[in-house]
Every structure is written in C-alpha cells, then in structure tokens.
Amino acid sequence: MNTRMFYPAIFHKAEEGGFWVTFPDIPECMTQGDDMKQAYEMAADALGLAITSRKKSKEEIPAASQPCDFIVQDGEMCILIEFDMLAYQKRTNAKAVKKTLSIPQWLNEAATEMGVNFSQVLQEALMQKIGYK
C-alpha cells in the first residue's frame, strides 16, 4: 500500500518577506512561512490537514498535477510537497483504541507463558500487513 503522495505547491514571495503557499489541485489548502524552510514545513502540514479532512468527509482526493503543468510568475516557484498518509496519521492520531478479538485457548496459554505482549504483537503484525515500516 503506497501512502506517499506528491502535490505541486506554488510558493509566492511575500512583499514583507517569507512565502505564502497555494496548492492548485486543492484550492482550500493555503499556508505561509517566514522563510523557505518554515513555508515548506507548513505546506506539508496544511496538505496533510486538507487531505485527511477530505478523506473524513468522503470528498474526492484529487490526483496530483505535474509540476511542469504550471507557469509561475516572477517571485513564484513550483515545488513538490510530499505527504505520507500513514506517517501523518501516526503523528497526529496516535490515540489507542480498544479491540476485542478471539484466539484459540492453546495459543493464548502458550503466548502468556512466554510473556508475549499481545497489543505489541498485534500492532507489529498490522503495520507489516499494511506495508508500514
């Protein structure tokens, strides 16, 4: 499962310094930063918020355009912003949820004797299953 996406962002040089950033593919996604580094970091966070908001409200997540599809003006740059859905969710939504499951009694007894942490094993297996490293 590939959770990494790359969207072009237009970095506009602000008159008072820094940059403001827009995403042509996701018009509601805008941010700013005092310098290039901060603007990039803010753009990555804004993109994550916009995509997860669309996902929650079951709105379409548009395909990313190619950076060469955009003609930029003086004082503008088209830069690809990377977004990793699983890493973002892990960072912003790490709340534990309780799950009830069933396993054979013999497996429960053997694992308990070995001191196995069931929650940890399940988390590791699920991360492997979804392809998260």
C-alpha positions, 0 to 999 in steps of 0.5 A: 500500500503506497501512502506517499503522495506528491502535490505541486505547491506554488510558493509566492514571495511575500512583499514583507518577506517569507512565502505564502503557499497555494496548492492548485489541485486543492484550492482550500489548502493555503499556508505561509512561512517566514522563510523557505524552510518554515513555508515548506514545513507548513505546506506539508502540514496544511496538505496533510490537514486538507487531505485527511479532512477530505478523506473524513468527509468522503470528498474526492482526493484529487490526483496530483498535477505535474509540476511542469503543468504550471507557469509561475510568475516572477517571485513564484516557484513550483515545488513538490510537497510530499505527504505520507498518509500513514506517517501523518496519521501516526503523528497526529492520531496516535490515540489507542483504541480498544479491540476485542478479538478471539484466539484459540485457548492453546495459543493464548496459554502458550503466548502468556507463558512466554510473556508475549505482549499481545497489543505489541504483537498485534500492532507489529503484525498490522503495520507489516500487513499494511506495508508500514515500516 
